[in-house]
Amino acid sequence: MNIVKALNFLTLFMKIHKDVHSFKKIEKAVITTGTFDGVHRGHSKILNRLIQVGEDTSSETVIITFFPHPRIVLFPDHNLKLINTIDENIELFKTYGVDHLIFQKFDKDFSRITSLEYIRDILCKQIGLTDLVIGYNHHFGRNREGSINNLHEYTDLYGFNIHEVSPFDLNGKSVSSTKIRNAINEGSIELANDYLGYNFKLFGEVVQGRGVGSSIGFPTANIRLENKNKIIPAKGVYAVNVYYNKNKFGGMLNIGTNPTFNGNELSIEVHVFDFNQDIYNQTLQIEFCKRIRNEKKFNTIDELKQQLSMDKITALNNLD
């Protein structure tokens, strides 16, 4: 979804700005800046510090994030998939009580801005920086030349304070968006959820499928993702929560090619428990709780049906 549509999420509690140039400079701004893909536990530590510094200094809090993700612009061949869409990140940012969220368009021209220009011309002159909250390994500016050492060189010159935030460690390992993407790609959904601090989600539209599920007593809704850059977990069967019309249902979801039926295209299909509604062309929110098993080719339809019955029991026992 594009930024214009995302701006519909505007609330009285957080003002959303489409770029830094549409932002009216404020007297005292506590700023943090980054891509924040996933708004995970490491980001949460930074955002909580942002709010605390804002309260301590009676300042307005500002998040500056980038769209598209810088790696998509700079390394298009890498085909980076993202943990969250813009809309999903906005909803998470809202929960912190931040005053301002700025989406800065990231393109090749913006990538050439030096660290000095970013601090002086954007954060200080355009926004009103008085306090900067950043993660321990944050880099910024052209070729990621800016680091915490550069920032300390600018503090006296431009009159702002730095608040460096240490990493969030989980079982002795620091949390990062890259580690979460790797966990999702590997199907380690419980590890990804631990890193995120909430269950990984995706939104999708229900589209027409082949009707195979209905023919064997396990009707499924075929899901088409709304965002092509959204990461898809590894093939397999998952215990999931399904949200539709503000109601929550349990379910089990398969990501794969349906090898038992000689399929060859990747599909996302969810069987919703105790559900019998026509939801074609409707949007579902899927929340992943646990990976149950790998995708498997069965010798007979009866073997598949027996396994699906066992999967349902396992899913019901692993829903949050």
NURODREN-945254 format. One record per residue (C-alpha): x negated, y negated, z; residue in three letters. Coordinates in pm, whole numbers, padded with zeros to 5 digits, always signed. Each point is the difference from the previous one (the first is absolute). Last residue first. Layout:
REM residues N
XYZAla ...
END
This chain:
REM residues 320
+00259+01808+02154Asp +00054+00309-00213Leu -00217+00306+00056Asn +00242+00269+00117Asn +00253-00084-00272Leu -00278+00027-00258Ala -00102+00347+00117Thr +00359+00124-00012Ile +00045-00148-00347Lys -00326+00153-00121Asp +00121+00345+00110Met +00315-00038-00211Ser -00215-00129-00285Leu -00221+00309+00026Gln +00301+00233-00029Gln +00130-00196-00297Lys -00339+00022-00173Leu -00025+00375+00058Glu +00354+00041-00136Asp -00094-00199-00310Ile -00274+00250-00076Thr -00378+00010-00034Asn -00056-00324+00187Phe -00243-00274-00104Lys -00120-00200+00299Lys -00028-00362+00110Glu -00200-00023+00319Asn +00165+00004+00341Arg +00186-00194+00269Ile -00150-00349-00017Arg +00138-00204+00288Lys +00198-00319+00068Cys +00031-00187-00331Phe +00261-00277-00014Glu +00201-00028-00321Ile +00203-00312-00075Gln +00270+00064-00256Leu +00123-00226-00279Thr +00318+00076-00192Gln +00012+00076-00374Asn +00164+00338+00072Tyr +00117+00020+00362Ile +00312+00214-00022Asp +00048+00122+00356Gln -00024+00337+00174Asn -00250-00007+00285Phe -00052+00243+00285Asp -00375+00020-00065Phe -00149-00203-00284Val -00198+00196-00257His -00262-00231-00147Val -00167+00023-00339Glu -00314-00179-00119Ile -00110+00116-00344Ser -00325+00067-00182Leu +00055+00133-00351Glu -00097+00354-00106Asn +00289+00218+00109Gly -00014+00376-00045Asn +00306+00060+00221Phe -00203+00151+00283Thr -00264-00265-00073Pro +00232-00285+00110Asn -00249-00277-00092Thr -00072-00150+00340Gly +00113-00211+00291Ile +00271+00168+00203Asn +00202-00167+00273Leu +00181+00134+00302Met +00278-00187+00173Gly +00137-00167+00308Gly +00247-00283-00034Phe -00001-00362+00120Lys +00276-00247-00083Asn -00059-00364-00098Lys +00162+00059-00340Asn -00250+00280-00069Tyr -00307+00087+00205Tyr -00164+00341-00041Val -00224+00150+00266Asn -00256+00247-00127Val -00149+00345+00054Ala -00238+00054-00290Tyr -00057+00261-00271Val -00307-00016-00221Gly -00192-00201-00255Lys -00216-00273+00150Ala +00156-00328+00107Pro +00095-00267-00257Ile -00161-00345+00020Ile +00208-00293-00121Lys -00151-00183-00298Asn +00288+00087-00235Lys +00253-00165+00234Asn +00368+00098+00009Glu -00074+00371+00032Leu +00236+00238-00175Arg +00154+00252+00239Ile +00188+00313-00102Asn +00271+00076+00253Ala +00016+00369+00083Thr +00265+00267+00027Pro -00112+00309+00196Phe +00249+00277-00081Gly -00188+00161-00288Ile +00181-00172-00289Ser +00006-00328+00187Ser -00379-00008+00016Gly -00038+00069-00373Val +00214-00297-00098Gly -00248-00118-00264Arg -00032-00347+00149Gly +00195-00325-00036Gln -00141-00292+00195Val +00006-00114+00364Val -00198-00324+00032Glu -00304-00011+00224Gly -00146-00140+00316Phe -00305+00146+00175Leu -00099+00035+00360Lys -00298+00100+00216Phe +00101+00047+00364Asn -00124-00258+00250Tyr -00329-00085+00173Gly -00174+00005-00337Leu -00297+00211+00110Tyr +00222+00251+00180Asp +00236+00007-00299Asn -00292+00072-00234Ala -00111+00284+00229Leu +00354+00142-00005Glu +00014-00034-00378Ile -00311+00202-00071Ser +00122+00066-00355Gly -00345-00055-00147Glu +00102-00314-00186Asn +00169-00127+00317Ile -00316+00057+00206Ala -00217-00171-00263Asn +00235-00298-00010Arg -00017-00024+00379Ile -00379+00016+00001Lys -00015-00277-00259Thr +00243-00218+00197Ser -00231+00018+00301Ser +00006+00135+00356Val -00325+00050+00189Ser -00075+00350+00125Lys -00066+00098+00363Gly +00336+00165+00054Asn +00170-00306-00146Leu -00213-00312+00002Asp +00138-00344-00083Phe -00287-00207-00128Pro -00130-00306+00187Ser +00162-00339-00054Val -00210-00311-00061Glu +00152-00330+00110His -00172-00287-00177Ile +00051-00367+00089Asn +00038-00296-00232Phe -00166-00337-00053Gly -00114-00012-00362Tyr -00376-00034+00044Leu -00004+00152+00348Asp +00177+00316-00114Thr -00162+00032-00344Tyr -00321+00187+00091Glu +00200+00233+00223His +00209+00093-00300Leu -00304+00098-00203Asn -00103+00247+00270Asn +00350+00150+00016Ile -00027+00076-00370Ser +00043-00179-00330Gly -00163+00146-00313Glu +00296+00225-00080Arg -00100-00032-00368Asn +00150-00351+00006Arg +00170-00079+00329Gly +00089+00219+00295Phe -00133+00271+00224His +00159+00138+00318His -00187+00270+00190Asn +00093-00091+00359Tyr +00350-00114-00085Gly +00091-00366-00018Ile +00180-00269+00201Val -00081-00355-00110Leu +00083-00297+00222Asp +00040-00369-00095Thr +00094+00038-00366Leu +00226-00266-00150Gly +00145+00177-00304Ile -00126-00189-00306Gln -00312-00174+00130Lys -00119+00262+00248Cys +00109+00339-00134Leu +00004-00090-00368Ile -00271-00251-00083Asp -00254+00054+00276Arg +00037+00369+00084Ile +00067+00128-00351Tyr -00248-00241-00157Glu -00273+00118+00238Leu +00078+00367-00066Ser -00029-00063-00372Thr +00300+00006-00233Ile -00064+00239-00290Arg +00276+00243+00105Ser +00256-00278-00040Phe -00085-00028-00369Asp +00019+00377-00051Lys +00344+00018+00157Asp +00147+00019+00349Phe +00321-00192+00050Lys +00014-00120+00360Gln +00300+00112+00199Phe +00030-00211+00314Ile +00181+00119+00314Leu +00076-00264+00261His +00123-00003+00361Asp -00091+00356+00105Val +00246+00167+00239Gly -00168+00340-00012Tyr +00302+00193-00131Thr +00017-00216-00310Lys -00334+00129-00126Phe +00146+00352-00018Leu +00296-00107-00213Glu -00234-00196-00225Ile -00226+00301-00044Asn +00289+00216-00118Glu +00116-00265-00245Asp -00348-00041-00145Ile -00028+00375-00054Thr -00186+00221+00243Asn -00267+00269-00007Ile -00139-00113-00334Leu -00125+00198-00297Lys -00326-00103-00166Leu -00032+00100-00364Asn -00382-00025+00005His -00002-00129-00358Asp +00145-00333+00113Pro -00309-00081+00212Phe +00003-00375+00060Leu +00373-00061-00029Val +00123+00319+00170Ile -00279-00036+00257Arg +00122-00350+00091Pro +00353+00124+00087His +00242-00195-00216Pro +00084-00207+00194Phe -00210-00122+00290Phe +00062-00069+00367Thr -00024-00314+00209Ile +00155+00037+00345Ile +00064-00320+00195Val +00073-00072+00367Thr +00101-00346+00119Glu -00195-00136+00293Ser +00066-00050+00371Ser -00361+00107+00071Thr +00071+00297+00228Asp +00318+00092-00188Glu -00169-00004-00338Gly -00297+00191+00140Val +00238+00269+00128Gln +00189+00021-00328Ile -00320+00045-00198Leu -00127+00256+00252Arg +00317+00202-00054Asn -00053-00030-00374Leu -00358+00129+00021Ile +00093+00300+00216Lys +00292+00073-00230Ser -00234-00004-00298His -00201+00282+00158Gly +00323+00181+00084Arg +00124-00016-00359His +00151-00282-00204Val +00002+00251-00289Gly -00209-00212-00234Asp -00102-00306+00200Phe -00162-00180-00296Thr -00185-00256+00211Gly +00021-00331+00182Thr +00058-00110+00356Thr +00075-00356+00089Ile +00070-00206+00313Val +00113-00335-00136Ala +00007-00330+00187Lys +00121-00317-00169Glu +00186+00157-00290Ile -00063-00033-00372Lys +00306+00047-00220Lys -00030+00333-00180Phe +00098+00008-00367Ser -00368-00001-00096His -00073+00303+00217Val +00237+00219-00202Asp +00355+00143+00000Lys +00071-00111+00356His +00205+00200+00251Ile +00124-00158+00321Lys +00038+00241+00290Met +00258-00025+00276Phe +00278-00175-00190Leu -00008+00284-00250Thr -00120+00045-00356Leu +00056+00351-00136Phe +00125-00145-00326Asn -00362-00101-00057Leu -00066+00358-00102Ala +00205-00051-00314Lys -00224-00289-00107Val -00311+00192+00106Ile +00063+00287-00239Asn +00129+00347+00086Met 
END
